[in-house]
């Protein structure tokens, strides 16, 4: 589902800062070689993630769902000089692709990738987080929420992607929905009710939920 008129979206991108040549190359190769390239954050969302990270100036970032590393590099743009981004993905086939682009980046020594189930890895991370980006398997969004909010510093920011799920969240017939849609709807409800968080849902691409820990 397209939430914004294509002409308006094109205009918005035209007046958004350009992505770097490295990100352009990563984006292009993702679409050429990787299955489901629509999963990439891409230019517009990537610039938004970078902008938020630069405002926060985080020392510790956690990303759940690396994919090809586009959002990872965008988020890294806001890191402090001694900052770190820890990024988790379950797809072993993407490791070499990610490394190729991470190694070309000025942030290569600040990126710490993990391979495996995020819900098994997160509890082992001894980190106090300034920024979290969730863009992984939708079934576990509610689980990730509780795990990361506990590690998020006061004033820290949580961003979750795909919270509109192509408009499926508007369907009120719970029994007719797939498990992913139900999990996204539950996540949105949990976020809204969580007294630890201030929240706004933005209809950017497939929906971005942005929360601040109070």
C-alpha positions, 0 to 999 in steps of 0.5 A: 500500500502506498500511503503518499502520492508518488509525485509528492514522494518524488518531490520530497526525495528531490529536496532531501539530502543526497545519499553518499556514493557508498550508499548508492552503490549498496542500494544498487547492488542490493536490488541487483543481487539480493532477494526481497530488495524492498526490505532495504531502508533506501534513500529517503528513510535512510536520510531520516534515520541518519538525521535522527541519529545526528540529533541524538549523537548516540554512543551505543546503538542497537539495530535488530535486522541488518539486512544488507547494512544500508540502515546500519551505515545511515545510523552510524553517521550520528555516532560519537567518535568512540560510539558503537553500533551493534547490529543483529541479523539471522541470515548467514548468506548476507554476512559477506555482502554486509562486510564488503560495505562495512569495510569500505565505510569510515565507520568500519571499526565502530560496527559490531555485527552479530549472526543469530536469533536476536531474542537470544543475543540481546539478553547477552549484550551488556549495553546501555543504549542511546538508540535502537532500530527494530527492523526484523522478523515481525513476529517477535516485535513485542518480545524485542520491545520489552528486551530493548526498553529495559536497556534503553537509557532515559531519554534514549530513542526507539525506532521501529519500522513496518508498523503500518504493515502495508495497511493490514493493521487497519483490518479489525478482524483479528481471526482473519489476520496472519500472525505477522499482522497480529504481532505488529498490531500488538506491538503498536498497542503495547508501545501506546500503553507503555508509560515509559515511552513517549510515542509518535507513529509516522506514515513514512514508507511502511510506518515508523514508530518513534519512541523516547524513554521518559 
